[in-house]
Amino acid sequence: MRSLFPHAVAIVTALTVTGSSLTATAPPAAAAPTPVITTVASGLTIPWDVTWVGSTMLFDERPGRLWSLQPGGTPQRVSFDLPPIFTNSESGMLGMVADPNAASNGLFYTCLSVAKDDGTAKDVEVWKWQLTDATTAVKVKTLITGIPVNKGRHNGCRLRFRSSDRLYIGTGDAAQGTNPQNLKSLGGKVLRVTADGTPPSTNPFYAKGGNARYVWTYGHRNVQGLAHRTDGVDQMWSVEHGPSRDDEINRIIGGTNYGWSPTPGYNESRAMTDTKRYPKAKTARWRSGSPTVAPSGATFLNGSQWGDWNGHLAVGLLKGQGILLFRVTGTETVRRVTEIATTYGRVRAVQQGPDGALYFTTSNGDGLDGVYRLTLT
């Protein structure tokens, strides 16, 4: 493994007086910090996201299960009334985020692939819940319906707040070529709503009416990660799956086209950011090239406990099976710094907890997954 801190530790030479001569001696080199990973929960099946309602951790499983964990306790199954969940391919119970005021109001939000009564796919929806105690959650309302699901491929769906009343929703294109560039479709977009699901009148396409009112950015393939950068700036960033090449990290700017348009049909040989067809499309801040690493969840690390990593963007890898770290400088210059090899398989979500540690979930399936806590020594 590479040094966790890419900048070499300076070794200061000490001078020792021996008789009338000076002898240079070097003190032992300081050991580079190393990651310490502990298991929070195991025996899970694709825990898609993790969040905190006050001090209570919540994590879900894609088949439609929800768990809580209180400090010093053990995971407890949360009872809540779900709709029928469509779990084919990449669909199921997906992204989850707590309300910024969850410590006092107990609110959190989930993204669900919903099935019809006959078991076929209906749509992807965002629901608002309240955690009434450690083992019970009640539905408050449905915020968004009609996000396309198709057969379950490219469902998105990451949820993150940027402020106390602005919720961002990253969606997938549902493997339908016309969705990303069509403002009437909620697929292949980053959506922006209030905490009650209302599209703000300041959204860039609000005047067009209909689904366009919800759209913040468009031209995306499959947004798997959203992260809010706050180190002296106020920015939203996304992580997106490419086809056979060019996974992307993007800075999300309202009204912007990110250039994915695999038409006619669903032609995945098209460029992820097709500037030939869309000259004004915004190019990615980082691209994987070929092969892809299948990036998923993302979060910015904050706090002195991260040393040189403070302010870096951490991105979980599904195919790459680790965590990549990126240094973001200025408004949007991104440079890959290092990779943490976790040895736990596919990494689905990464999120910094209220204790300052980095928590990540895995996505191996069949009860082989867990939630893990990462700190540095």
Buried (B, 14 or more C-beta within 10 A) or exposed (E): EEEBBEEEEEEEEEEEEEEEEEEEEEEEEEEBBEBEBEEBBBEBBBBBBBBBBBEBBBBBBBEBBBBBBEEEEEBBEBEBEBBBBBBBBBBBBBBBBBBBEBBEBBBBBBBBBBBEEEEEBBBBBBBBBBBEEBBEBEBBEBBBBBBBBBBBBBBBBBBBBBEEBBBBBBBBBBBBBBBBBBBEBBBBBBBBBEBEBEBBEEBBBBEEEEBBBBBBBBBBBBBBBBBBBEEEEEBBBBBBBBBEBBBBBBBBBBEBBBBBBBBEEBEBEBBBBBEEEBEEBBEBBBBBEEEBBBBBBBBBBBEEBBEBBEBBBBBBBBBBBBBBBBBBEEEBEBEBBBBBEBEBBBBBBBBBBEEEBBBBBBBBBEEBBBBBBBBBE
